[in-house]
C-alpha cells in the first residue's frame, strides 16, 4: 500500500512539474525571459529552501537526467538544422567550439584563481565547466527570434559541437586533481580520439538510421518517432562505449538524418520537438531542485559569481571570438553579436555535478558558483539578444512557423507523403496559377494555407509568397517535386539571358 501511495505521489509530482514547465514557457515568451530561468525558478521554489514541497539532493541522478535531456535536445536541434546552412559556417563554428572554448576557459580560470582562495587546477576546473555555450539555451532562445541566418547558424553549430571540448577539459582536469601523477600530454590523444571517433560514429549511425526508417515498413506510424529516438540513444551509447564524444556523435547523426528524405518526416520532427521540450523542462526544474538557495545566495558566491560573470561575458568570450575567427568573413558587428549571444545553460550546470560525484574538494561550492554564472548569463544575455541584434542591424526576416491544424501524414504502405512547402518570395512559382505550374506525375496540391487561413486550391488559384503548400506526392517523385518548386527567379534570368545571347 505504501509503494502504491509513493507511486501515485510521484506521478502527481511529474504532472505538476510538466504543467508548471509548459505554463512557464508560455509566460517566458510574453515577457521576453529565457524559459530556462523560469524552469529553474520553479525547481528552486518547489525545493526544500522554497515552499519545501520536494527535497532533492542527488547529483548522480541529476547528472543522469541532464545527460539524457541534452542528448534529446541536441538530437532535435540537429534534425531541424539544414546542412547547407551549417556547411557555410562549419569552419568558424569548429574554431569557436575548440579554440574558443579553450581560450574562454583559460581566461575565466585565471580570474577564478585571483577571485577565490583555490588552487590553480581548481580554478581551471571552474573555467572548463563554464567554457562552452549551451545548446539547450541557444536553440530555445534563437528558435523564434528573427536573427540573420548566418548568425543563427554559427551560434547553433557552435553550441551543438562545443560540448566535447568542455566535457574533455572538465573530466581531464578532475583526473589531474584526483590523480596528480597523471601526465597532461597523455590527455591530448584522448581528445582527438573523442572528436574523430564521435564524428565517424555519428555519420555511420545517421546513415543507418535514415536507411532503416525509410526501408522498414512498421505497422504503426507512431513507431517511427520512437525508432528515431532509439537511434539517438544508440548513437550516444555507442560513442560513450568506445570513449568517444557521445554529444558530438548525436548532433552529427541528427544532421545526417534531418537532411535525408524520410518517410513520416513531420511526425518524427514534431515528436522529437515535443520530447526535447519535455526533457528541457524536467532537466532545468530538476537542476533547480538540486541547488539550495541558502547556499547559493551567500556573499562569497554572489560577489565572486558576479565578477566571474563580468569576466566571462565582457572579456573572455569576446577575446575568444575575436581570436577564433581571425581571417574569417565576419564583420565587427557580427563578432560582437556572436560574443554577446554565447549563452550558458544546462551544460555548465550538468558539468558542475561532475566534481561533486567525483568527490573533488569544494565541489558543492563550484556548483553554486557555476549555477550563479548561468543565471546571470541567462538574465543578462538571454533577455537582450533581440535588442542587441536590432542595434547591430543583424535582424533577419520574421520567421514563419506554421501552426496549422492540417494533419501531415506519410502513408508508408502506399508510398505517398503529404509534403509541406513554404513559398519564398524569390521562387519562380510566385505569381503563377496552379494550372500553369508543371508538377511531376502523381503530385496534387491538397491545400494552401495563407495568413493562417485555409484555401481550397483550384486551377485559377494564384500562388503567393508566404503560402504554405500541402502536396500529396508519390515518394518516388518527391525529390523531383522539390527541385521544381525550389527553382529560383535568378535561374530564370540566367536562362533568358543565355537565350537572348544565342539569338544574337
N, C-alpha and C positions, 0 to 999 in steps of 0.2 A: 504493500500500500504506500509505503514511504517513497519507493522508487517511482511509483506512478505519479505521486504528487510532485516530485522533483522534475520528472519529465514534462508534466503539464506546465509547471512554472518556467521551465527552460523554453518551451515553445512559446509561451506568452511573452517571455522576455525578448526572444528573437523577433516576434511580431511587432512589439513596441519599438524595438531598435530600428527595424526597417521602415515602419511608418514615420518615425521621427526623422530618419535619414531622408526619405522622399520629400517630406514637408520642408526640411532644412534646405534641400537642393532647390526647391521651388522658391523659397524665401530668399536664398542667396542670389538667384538670378535677378530678382526685383531690386535688391539693394546694391548689386554690383560687388558682392563679397564672395571670394572663392568658397565653394561649397565645403572644402576640406576643413576650413576654420569652424564652420557650424557643426560639422560631424564631430570634430574633436571636442568642441564645447559641450555637445550633447553627452559624450562619454565622460567628460570631466564633471559635469553636473550630476550625472547618474552615479558617479563613483562615491567612495567612502568619505572623501573630503567635501562632497557636494551634499545631495539630499540623502546619501547613504543607501540608495536603492540596491547597488551592486558593489561587492568587494571583489576586486580583481588584482592579483599580484603574481602573475605567472608569465614572465618574459619569454619562456620557452614556447608556450602556446601562442603568445602574441607574435613571436617570430615566425612560427609555422603558418599562421593565418596570413601574416603580412607577405610572406614569400608566395603563397598560393594566390593571394589577391593581385600581387604585382605581375605574376605570370598571366593572369586573366586580362589585366589592364594592358600589358604590353602586347598580348595577342590581339586584342580588339583594336588597339591603335595601329598595329601593323596591317591588319586586314583593311582598315579604312584608308591607308596611305597608298597613293598612286606611285608606282615605281618610277615613272617618268619624272615626277616631281622630285623624288629623293635623289635620283641619278644626277640631277643638275647641281645638287648641293652636297654630294657624298664626300668630297674631299674636305671642305671646311667642317662638315659635321664630324667626321672621324678625327680631324685635328683637334676640334673642341672637346671631343669625347675622350681623348687620350692626353695630349699635351696640355689642353685646357684644364682638365681635372687635376693633373699633376701640379701645374702652376698654382691653381686655386688652393689646393691642399697645402702646398708649401708655404704660401703667404699667410693663410689662416693659422697654420701651425706655429709660425714664428710669433704671430700676435698672441695666440693662446699661451705660449711659453712665457711671454712678458706679462700677460694679464694675471694668470693663475700661478699658484705655487705648485707646479707639477714638473715632472721630468720632460726632457726633450722628446723622448719616444711617446709619452702620453700626449704631448702637445701635437705630435704628428698624427696620432690616432684620432684626435678631435678634428684635425684638418682633413684627414682622409674620409671621415664619416660625412662631413658636410661638403665634400669637394664636387659632388655630381649634382646636376639638375635632376628633377624628378618627373618621370613620365606621367604618373597619375595627375600631378598638379598641372603640368604643361598641357597635356591632352585635354583635360577638363576645362582649363582656362581659355585655351585658344579655339575650342570646338565651334563656338557660335559667335566669335568675335571677328570682325572684318579686317583682319591683319593681312598685309600683302602676302601673296602666295610664297614668295621667296623666303620671307622672314619666318612664316609659319612652318615651312618645310625644313628650314635649317634648325629651328628650335626643336621640332618634333623628332627629326632624325638624330639630333644630338642627344636628347633625353632618352631616346629608345636604345642608344648604343653606348652610353657612358656609364651605365651601371657596372659592367665588368671591371672597369678600371677602379671604381670606388670599392667594389667588393674585394678585388685583389689587394688594394692598398690596406684596407681595413683588416682583412684576415692575415695579410703578411705582417703588419705591424703588431697585431695581437700575438702572433707567433714569436716575433722578436722580443716582445715584453715577457711572455711566459717561458720562452726557451732562449735565454740570452746568447747561447753558443751558436745559434742559427746564423749562417753566413748570408749577408744581404744579397750578394751576387747570385746566390743559388735560387733566389726568387724570380730572377729575370726570365729564365727559360720557361718557368711556370706560367708567366703572363702571356708569352707568345703562344704557348700551347692552348691556354684557355681561350684566347681570341681566335686563333686559327681553327682549332677543332670545333669551337662553338659555331663559327661561320659555316663550316662544311656540314656539320650535323643539321643546322637549320635549313640549308639548301636541300639536302638529301631528303629529310623527313617532310619538308614542304612540298617537294615534288611527289613523293609517295602519297602524301595526304590528298593532294589535288587529284592524282590519278585514281585513288581509291574512292573518293567522294563521287567522281564522275562515272566510274565504271561499276561500282557495286550498287545494285538496284535493291534498296531497302524497302521493307513492306510499309513503313510509315514515314511520312515526310518529317515528323518530329524527331526522328533518329539522326538525321543529317547534322543538325547543330550539335547534338551530343557527340557525334562522331568527330566533329571538328575540335571540340574541347578536349576529347581524349587524345587527339594528336598533339595539342598544345602541351598537355601534361607529359605525354610520351617524349616530346622534344626536350623539355626541361629535365626530366628524369634521366634520359639517355646521356645528355650532356653532363649532368652532375655525376653520373656513374663513372664516367671516364675523366672526371675532374676538369671538364671544360666549362665555359661560361654558359649556364642554362638560360640566363636572361637574354644574352645576345642571340643564342640559338632560337629561342621562342620568337623574338622580334623578326629575325630573318625568315623563319618558317612562315610566319604570318604574312610577311611581304610577298613571299612566293605564292602562297595560297590566295591572298587577296587580289593578286594581279593575274590570276588564272581564270578562264571562263569556267564557272562552276554551275552545276545543277543545284537547284534550291539555294541560289546565291543570297537572295534577300532574306530568306528565313534564317540562314546561317548568320548573316550580318546582324539582323535585328536581335536574335537570341544572344549573341555574344555582346552586343551593346548593353542589353539589359543585365546580363550576367556580370559584366565589368562594373556597371553601376552598383549592383548589389555587393560585389566584392569590395569596391571602394568604400561604400557606406559602412560595412561591417569592419573593415580594416581600420579606418580612421576613428570610428567610435570605440573600437577595442583599444587602440593606442591611446585614446583619450582616457579610457578607464585605467590604463596602466600607469599613467602619471598621477602623482599625488600633489594637488595644488599647494598644500602646505610646504612641500619640499621644493616645488618649482618656483614659487614666488617668494624666494628669500633674497636678501640684499646681494649676496655673492653671485647668485645665478642671474638676477636681473641686471646688475651693473656689468658683470663680465659678459653676459649674453648680448646686451646692447652694444658693447664695444666690439665684440666679435662680429655681430651683425653689420655694424658700420664698416668694419674692415672687409667683410665678405662682399657686401653689396656695392660699396663705393671704391674699393681698392683692388681686392683680389680678383673678383670677377671681371672688371674692366681690363685689368692688366692681362689676365689670361686670354680674354677675347682678342685684345689688340695683338698680342704676340702670336696667338694660334692662327690668326687669319692674315698674317703678313703676306703680301703678294697675291692675295685673293681679291676677287672683284666685289668688294663691299665698301660702301661709302662710310664716312664718319658717322652719319646719321644711322645707318644700318648697324654698324658696330655698337653704337650707343644703345640702340634698342635691344640687340641681342644680349648685351651686358645686363640691361635692366630686367629683361624677361627670363633670366636664369633662375627660375623658381625652385625652392627647396620644399620637399614634402615628405611623402611616405618613406622613400628610400633611405634618407638620413635617419629617420626615426627607427626604422626596422634595423638598419646597420648599428644603431646605438644600443640595440639589445644584445649584439654580439659580445661586447666586453663583459656585460653582466653575466651572460650564460657561460662565458669562458672563465669567469672568476677574476677578471682584471681588477686590481685595486682601484677604488674610487669610480667603479663602473656606473653606479647609480648617479653619481654627480655628473659624469659626462653625458649620461642620458638626459638629465634635466637641462643641461646647457644646450645640447643639440635640439631638444624639444622647444626651448625658448627661441632659438635661432629660426627654426622652421615657422613658428607662429609669427615672428617678426617679418620674415621674408614674405609669407602669405599675405599678411595685413598690409605691408608697405608696397610690395611689388605687385602682388596679385590684384589689388584693388585699383591700381593706377596704370595697368598695361594699356588699356584702350586710350586713356588720356595721353600717355606718353607717345603712343603711335600717332595720334592726331597731331600732336605738337611737332613731331618729326616728319609729318606728311607721309606716313608709311601705312596708311589705311588702304584697303582694297575695296572692291565692290561688296555690297552686303551679301552675306551667304544665304543662299536659298536652300532651306532644309524642308523638304516636303513632309507635311503631317496629314496625309490624305487617308481617307477611310477605304481606299481601294485595296483589296487583298492581293498582294503579289504572290503568284503561285508558280511552281515549277512542276510540270507533270512528267516525272521521270519515265513512267511506263509508256507515255505517249510521245516521248522525245520532243516535247514542246515546252516553251517557257514564256511567262508574261514578263516582258522586259520593260524597265523604266528608263526613259531617256530624257534628259533635260536639254532644251534647245537654247544654246548660247547665241548671242547676237551676231557673231561672226560666221555662222554656218550658212551654207548656200540654200538650205531649205526654208530659211526665214522669208516670209512673204509669199511662199508658194502655196498653191491649193493642193489638197491631198490627192486629187485626181491626177495632178501633174507630176507628183513625186514618184520616181521609179523605185519601188520597193522590190526586194528579192521575192522569189516564189515562197508561198506559204507564210507570208507575213501580213498581218492585219492589225490596224490600229483599233483598239477596243475602246479607248477613252482618252480624253485630253483634259488635263487639269490646268486651268488658267486663273491666277489670282485666287486660289483656294476654291474655285468654282468648277464643278464637273461639267464638261461639254461633251455632248454626244457627237462623234465625228461623222461627217458625210463628205461626198466628193468636193463640194464647194467650200468646205472649211479651210480657212487660211491659217497657216502655221505662223505663230508669232514668237519673238524672243521671250524667254522665260517660261514657255509652255513645258509641261511635263507630259510626254507621250507614253502611253502604255500599250505596248505592241505584243500581240501573241505571235510567236515565231517558232518555226521548227528549229531545234537545236543545231541541226546541220547547217542552217543558213544564218545563224546568229552573228558570226564574225563578219559575213558579207553585209548584213544589215547595218552593223555598227560602222563599217567603213563608208557605206553610202550616206549614212546620217551625219557622220563627222567631217564630211568634206567641207573645207573652208572656202570663204569667198576669195582669199588670196590665191588659192589654186585655180579658181575660175579666171581670175585676172591674168595669171600666167598663161593659161591655155588660150585666152583671147589674144594676148599679145603675140604669142607664137603663131597663131593662125593669121594674124594681120601681117606679120613679117614674112610668112610663107607666101601669102597672096601678093605681096610687093615683089 
